[in-house]
Amino acid sequence: MPDVKVKKILDDPELYIIRVDDDRIRYFEATWDIPEGITYNAYLMKLDGATVLFDLSKGEYTELFMGALKKLVNPEEITHVIIHHTEPDHTGALPAFLEANGYRAKLIGTSFAKRFLEGFYGEKVVENFYTIKDGEEMNIGGKTFRFITVPWLHWPDTMITYVVEDKLIFSCDAGGGYGIPETIDDSDEEVVQRYLPHVTKYIVTVIGHYHKYIVQNIKKLKRLGIVGEARMILPGHGLIWRKNPMRIFEHYEAVGAGKTTKGKVLVIYDSMYGFVERRMNIVLDELRKHGLKPVAYKFTDKEAPAVSDILGEVPDSEAIIIGASTYEAEIHPRIRYTLYEIVDKTNYEKPVLIVGAFGWAGVAGKKIETLITRSKFDHVDTVESRGMPRPEDEERLREGVRKLVAWLS
């Protein structure tokens, strides 16, 4: 059941988190399987002569969010609302808030944010909107707020806020992750270890199409000296990073760059009647003989893994092996969709071995080759044959794996 957590984070400045825990969601953006759920984090800062709200919550949880907000402050007393990213999981409650606020608050965001909010919620919402320039500073309640644009993390409207005196980064989607952590922050290492795979999955599925901008924007923040000196990073989803603020951006940077785990090979395949699976068992055996650590996902008549989970495995894999049936003169539908998303969301320079099986005509292998050669991935070999694998097929499969191993050496 969805819940809301309200907790004071700091005494000076007086800062609170309002975290809506959404355990009802199943498919983020109506696409990505997230049985782990997600949180929507908003923050409230009380200053001398000003009260600032950083982002809001999903429209579906407006009543829950507004009830929590009213326990902290009369909405009419909020003077500024900082909109880091206009996606409705962070702004859905905005129209109701502005009604309760009497439209007194000044909204602050990028020019794209103003345009998007007007499109989502109408002209009245942006009547008191202030458009920032990249790097602009504003004094609010005796504090210096610096606004820094980080476009394509993951919309063109995205920015972060840096409160200079207190070294606080409010980062919205950048630094976020799926999951509903048991704690508010990173103080418990066991919680962090359970949470980080959900962060990887989030980065790949939500920002993956623009993953090169992760590296670019973190470099920008480093050049500005902000990341290294940050006291705390406060994202719009998941954990607050206060024990080790650098850790979350280091994780983002590693995923954005496709930093690998030594020996990890991602193996993905379909098998309708066991023919592809027989081949992949040979492949897995050969991988293990060479000391590699395969991570396998298979689509069969009894299981269908979440594509979002598969995508989360790609960034740190050294190589990928794809096994596919030819299905109606095409790539098997499950593999075809998975491949499309891999090429779109996790387009890294990694070697790929293709394995195929067919009944009367082999098509899947060539079609996968075409997809791979049009991407950043490197095609190592294609081993495709009819029906069950014969001894000569087994040797070709083992040789394909040896070529992959040589590629990694």
C-alpha positions, 0 to 999 in steps of 0.5 A: 500500500502506498505510504508517505514518509516525512523526516527532518534531514537537517536542522540548519538549514531546516530541511525535510524530505517528503517521500511517497513510497509507491509499491502499487506501480508495476511498470514505470513509464508504462514499460519497465517492470519494477516489482521493487517499486519506486519513491517520489522524493520532494524536499522542503526548506524553511529559511528566513523569510522564505520557504522553498519546495523542491519538486512535488509528487505524482498526480495519483498521490496528490492527496497523500503528498498534500496531507504530508506537506500541510503537516510541515507548513501552510501551503500559502507560506511556500514562496518558491517551488523549484522544478528540476524536471517536469515529468509528471511523477515529480510535478503531477501534484503541482496544480493542486498545490498551486490552488492551495498556495493561492498561486503565490509561489514563484516557480523556478526552472528552465525554459523547457520546463516552462514550456512543458508545464504549460503543455501538461497543466495549462497556462495558469500554472506558469503565470508566476514562472521564472526562467533560469540561465545555466549557472545563474545564482539567486539569493533566497532567504539568505542562501545562495541557490545556483542553478545548473542545467544538465540536459538529457538527464533525462529530458531537455528540461533537467537542471540541478540546484546547488545551495552554496553555503550548505553544499547541498545538491538537489538532483531530481532524476540524476542520482535516483533509482528504483526501489523503496529502500528501508532507510532514507539515506545511505547510512546502512551499507546493507541497504545500499548494496541491495539498492544499487542494482535497482539504480543500475536498472533505473539508469539504463531504462530511464536515461540509457538512451542518453547515457553519453550525457551522464558522463558529460554532465558529471564532468561538467559538475566536476569542473565546477567543483560541485560534486567533490565538495557536496555535503549531500546529494538529494535525488528525486527517487530513492536514497539520499546520499550523505555518508558518501555523496560521491558514491552515487555519481561515481556509480552513474558515471561507471554505468554511463561509461559501461565500466565492466566487471572482469569475466562477466558475460551476459547470455540471452536466448529464447528456446521454444522446443529446446534446440537453442537451449542445447546450443547455449548449454554448450556455450555456457560450458565453454565459457566456464572452461575459460574461467568466465562468469556467465549470467544467463536469461532465457525465454522459454515456454515456462519463463520470460524474464523482465527486459528491464532486468536484462538491460540492467546487466548490460553495462558492466558485462564484458561481452554478450552472447545472443541465442535466437530461433528463426521465427516466421522468417524473423528473429524470435519476437522476445529476442527481437524486442530485447535486442531493440532495447539493448541497442537503444538503451545500452549501446556500448562497445562490447563484443557480441557472439550470435548463436542461432537455430532454425527449422527450414531456413536460417534468418535470425542470425543475419538479422541480428548481425545487421542490428549489431553492425549498425550499433557500437557493439562489435560482431565477433561471430555467428554460429547458426545451424538447423535442428538439433546441434550435431558434433560439427555444430558443437565444435563451431559453437566452442570455436565461437566462444574461443573467438570471443575469449580471444577478443577479451584478452 
